Amino acid sequence: MNSNKKSLLFFLSLIPAMQIMLMIGLLMKGIIEGSEFMILCFFMSLYLLPPLLWRVFSPMIPPKMGASTLSSETEEVNGWFVSYQIQRIYNSLPFLEGVLKLIPGLYSAWLRLWGAKIGNNVNWSSESKVLDRPFVHIGDECRIGAEATLSAHTIERKNDVYLLYLKEISIEANTAL
């Protein structure tokens, strides 16, 4: 494996920690200084920076649909791994998305920032989970119920190699899960 790829993989694995440090710093600065602007920056770093970061990285390191190998030994960086690292804070702390689900339409709009295609009048239960936000397509008038989990990937180990299977999720209009 070349050193550039190794450095990039290391950097990508640090994205969640860097995001948390940035948010803590902005929040502390906002509280200490009484700065509404810093508090606004905190929320922007929490909810806007990650999807915008994905939008920057995805054309450079596009995810490969279908089967691929998850290994540091391959020549290419896996685009799904990039998206996973950028989304990791929300998968680890689901209450962050729960806050967005309290305001009708806000969670769907936020998913659209990630590149998801979400129809009109999609209702999300507070316990529903979306693990691979950029790879979701949902039609109009859908209801995503309690404990529904939408994951566009699965990982399987075969002969000491991890295989990633990635396929976009498509849910037709007027569907309840």
N, C-alpha and C positions, 0 to 999 in steps of 0.2 A: 504494500500500500504506500502510495507516495505521501510525503510529509504535508503537502497542501490539503489533501483530503483528510488526513488525520487531524490537522489543526482545525479544519472546518467542522468535523464531527464533534470535536471537543467544544468548540464555540457553541454549536447548536445545542449540545447537552446542557450548557450553562444558561440558556435563555430563560427558563423558569426562575432560576435563582436571581438573575440580573433583573428580571421584571419585578420580583418581590423587593429587592433592594431599592430599585428606583421608586416604587410605590411608597415604601416606608420612608424614604428620604423626602419625597414630595409631601407626604402627609405630615411628617414631623416639622418640616420647614413651614408648612401652611399653618399648623397649630401654634408653633412657637412665635411666628411673626404675625399671626392673625391675618394671613393673606388668603383672601378668597380665591385669588388667581392660582395659588399653589394647590389649594384644595381642588379647584377645577382641573388642574394639570394631573392631580392624583387620579381622578375619575377618567380622564382621557387616557392616561397610561394603562389603566385597568381595562377599559372597554374599547378604546379606539386603536391604540397602538398595536396590539396583537393582530387583529384582522388586516390592518394596513401593512404590517410587516409581512404577513403571508402573501398579500397582493404583490409585494416587491419581490419576494423570494420565489414564488410559484412559476413565473415565466423563466427564471434562471435555472431552477431545479424542478422541472415539472414532475408531478407524480405519475408513475406508470400504472395504468390500469391492468388488471390481470395478475399473473404470478410474477414475483420477483424475489431475489435473495436479499435477506437482511444480514449483511455481513460487512465488517470493516475491511475485508479483503477484496471486495469488488472495486472496480475502477470508478464507478459512478456513486454519487451521493443519492440516496433514496429520497425522492420528493415527499413521499408519505411521512418519512421520519422527520423531515423538516416541519411539516404541518403538525405532526404529533407534538413535537417539542414546543411549538408556538401555542398550541391549544392546551398544553398539559396542566396549567394552573386551573383551568375551568373543569377539567376532568377530575382533578384532585380536590377542588373546593367547589362542589356543585351549588352551594348557596349563592355564589356570585352570579350564576345564571338565573337562579330562582328570583333574585331581585328584579331582573329584567322581565320576567314572566308576570310580575304583578301589574304591569301597565300594558293594557291591550295593544297588540301590534308591535311593541318595542322589541320583544325577543325575535320575532320574525324579521324585523328590519335589521337587527344586529346580525342574524345569520346571513342575511343578504350581503352584508359587508364582507363576510368571509368568502362570498362567491356562491353560496347556496341559492337555489332557485325555489322560493317559497311563494305559494299562491296567496290569494286574498282570503281573509277570515279563517286562518289556521289557528286553532285553539290548542294551547300547550298546557298540560297539567303541570303543577309545580314539581312533581316527582319525575317527570320525563327527562331523558338524557339524550343528548346528541354528542357522540364521541368524535366524529369526523365531519365537522361543520361544512367544509368546502364541497363535500361530495354528496350533498343531500338535495333532492328535487321533490317537492311536495306540491300537489295540486290545490286548487281552491276548496274551501269549506271542509277541511280535514280536521279531525280531532285526535290529538296525540295524548293518550290516556296515562294514568298513573303507572309508574314503573316501566313504561315503554322505553326501550333503549335502541337508538339508531346507531349502528356501527357499520361503516362501509368496509371494514377490514377484518381479517382473521389471520392469525399467525399459527403455523404448524411447523413442528420440528421433524425433519426427515434426515436420517443419516448424519447427525451432528451439524445440520444446516437448517437455519430458520427460513422458512418460506412465507412471504407475505402475499396474501390474496386481497386485492383491492378492486372494488366495483362500486360505482355510484348507486346510491339508494334512490329509487323512484317510487313514489306513492301517488296513486291516481287521485283525482278530485273526488270529494264526497266519501272519503274513507275514514273509518274510525279504527284506531289501534288500541 
